[in-house]
Amino acid sequence: MGDARIELLEVKLAHLERALQELSDEVARQQRELGELRARNQLLAQQLAAAHDATAASATAIEIPPHY
């Protein structure tokens, strides 16, 4: 009975090791994806700021004088 219990524990350990590796791989993938999304978010924020600055500059350039 002792051998069967040891074998059962070894099987459980093998499954846990596989699950741990799968979770580790998933965390690594999500970290890469998060880094890519942060970089994309920063780029979009810069583009939005540039577009806002350009819009603000052009809006003041075509302002109608107050006497009209």
Buried (B, 14 or more C-beta within 10 A) or exposed (E): EEEEEEEEEEEEEEEEEEEEEEEEEEEEEEEEEEEEEEEEEEEEEEEEEEEEEEEEEEEEEEEEEEEE
